[in-house]
Amino acid sequence: MVELMDNRQTDCSATDSDLSFADNSASSVNSSNLSEACFDGVSTDQKNKISHSDTRMSDSAVIPDYLQQTYYWSYLNPRNVNWLDREPIVKAILWWQHNKLRNAAFSEIEPASSVLQVAAVYGDFSKNLAKHIGTDGKLTLIDIAPIQVHNTRIKLAAYPQAEVQLADAVASSDSQYDTVLCYFLLHEIPDDYKTKVIDNLLQQIKPGGKLVIVDYHKPHWAHPIKPITSMVFDTLEPFAKSLWRHTIKEFASHSERYDWQHTTYFGGLYQKVVVQKKAD
Ligand SMILES: C[S@@+](CC[C@H](N)C(=O)[O-])C[C@H]1O[C@@H](n2cnc3c(N)ncnc32)[C@H](O)[C@@H]1O
């Protein structure tokens, strides 16, 4: 495990070297070393919002082993984050289905509502979500990686309805939301973590609210993209294929307490699952 000091107060101005976690030793993000460079073009109000927006949970966040060992190259390495965080790359990775999937997720979300987005998404996803909710709504985004928090705070600096917090998706919170949205996180985490994340997110939906999950699903046997997806999963994404073997509902500890609506897309390669608490 790599222990990171909490950067929630000022990490928006972190530089690449402040956010470099190349080894397995304990790494800290120290606000006193940080530059103001990332605030270029950001107003004072926005700076204050970015710097003092966090209210959630513990004083430290721990990068889980699966993230450090499997996804360091894509989410923690500052050089790669720089070039991967682009809309065309997300679109290509999702076989140009990203807009359709994003719209399917957003169609579950009312303007002016409160939304928890669990884990950063590259490209313009969160900006579009903030626009969709509007200034009468509230978007809270959490991510476990300081570099992703830093990056996303910059992307969302112009949206007063959005705040970004450093937190693990399994960390409990007193807050509840109209919608909790989990976009392509589950396939990247081990199965025991999938259960913890889903159980925890279900605790954070308001009465009448919903959990919306968009992720991979087992494609039709004759899907032309199945062999390459299978190869990519076997090589780079060791926790993804369990979404081919299990429904998302099977990971929840108390699935019987909820209604589960399931829609598949693009020959079954992707799925949207909408979960709502059953009436008592
Ligand atoms: C949402 S997933 C993948 C999204 C999608 N593939 C994309 O295009 O960006 C990637 C993010 O999940 C975050 N993450 C991984 N495990 C997490 C956890 N337990 N809690 C919060 N964030 C987590 C990573 O730091 C990373 O920023």
The ligand as an SDF file (V2000), in Angstrom:
LIG
                    3D

 27 29  0  0  0  0  0  0  0  0999 V2000
  -13.3500    5.5820  -13.3750 C   0  0  0  0  0  0  0  0  0  0  0  0
  -12.0280    4.6080  -13.6040 S   0  0  0  0  0  0  0  0  0  0  0  0
  -11.9440    4.4990  -15.3830 C   0  0  0  0  0  0  0  0  0  0  0  0
  -12.6500    5.5190  -16.1930 C   0  0  0  0  0  0  0  0  0  0  0  0
  -12.5190    5.4290  -17.6840 C   0  0  0  0  0  0  0  0  0  0  0  0
  -11.8710    4.2040  -18.1310 N   0  0  0  0  0  0  0  0  0  0  0  0
  -11.8170    6.6440  -18.2280 C   0  0  0  0  0  0  0  0  0  0  0  0
  -11.8250    6.8180  -19.4090 O   0  0  0  0  0  0  0  0  0  0  0  0
  -11.2670    7.4660  -17.5150 O   0  0  0  0  0  0  0  0  0  0  0  0
  -10.4990    5.4220  -13.3310 C   0  0  0  0  0  0  0  0  0  0  0  0
  -10.3820    6.2040  -12.0300 C   0  0  0  0  0  0  0  0  0  0  0  0
  -10.7690    5.4220  -10.9220 O   0  0  0  0  0  0  0  0  0  0  0  0
  -10.0080    5.8450   -9.8020 C   0  0  0  0  0  0  0  0  0  0  0  0
  -10.1450    4.8370   -8.7550 N   0  0  0  0  0  0  0  0  0  0  0  0
   -9.7110    3.5620   -8.7820 C   0  0  0  0  0  0  0  0  0  0  0  0
  -10.0420    2.9330   -7.6420 N   0  0  0  0  0  0  0  0  0  0  0  0
  -10.7260    3.8280   -6.8800 C   0  0  0  0  0  0  0  0  0  0  0  0
  -11.3270    3.7730   -5.6000 C   0  0  0  0  0  0  0  0  0  0  0  0
  -11.2970    2.6680   -4.8580 N   0  0  0  0  0  0  0  0  0  0  0  0
  -11.9290    4.8810   -5.1260 N   0  0  0  0  0  0  0  0  0  0  0  0
  -11.9700    6.0210   -5.8650 C   0  0  0  0  0  0  0  0  0  0  0  0
  -11.4100    6.1270   -7.0780 N   0  0  0  0  0  0  0  0  0  0  0  0
  -10.7940    5.0520   -7.5890 C   0  0  0  0  0  0  0  0  0  0  0  0
   -8.6170    6.0090  -10.3750 C   0  0  0  0  0  0  0  0  0  0  0  0
   -7.7950    6.8050   -9.5590 O   0  0  0  0  0  0  0  0  0  0  0  0
   -8.9380    6.6400  -11.7310 C   0  0  0  0  0  0  0  0  0  0  0  0
   -8.8950    8.0300  -11.6680 O   0  0  0  0  0  0  0  0  0  0  0  0
  1  2  1  0
  2  3  1  0
  2 10  1  0
  3  4  1  0
  4  5  1  0
  5  6  1  0
  5  7  1  0
  7  8  2  0
  7  9  1  0
 10 11  1  0
 11 12  1  0
 11 26  1  0
 12 13  1  0
 13 14  1  0
 13 24  1  0
 14 15  1  0
 14 23  1  0
 15 16  2  0
 16 17  1  0
 17 18  1  0
 17 23  2  0
 18 19  1  0
 18 20  2  0
 20 21  1  0
 21 22  2  0
 22 23  1  0
 24 25  1  0
 24 26  1  0
 26 27  1  0
M  CHG  2   2   1   9  -1
M  END
$$$$
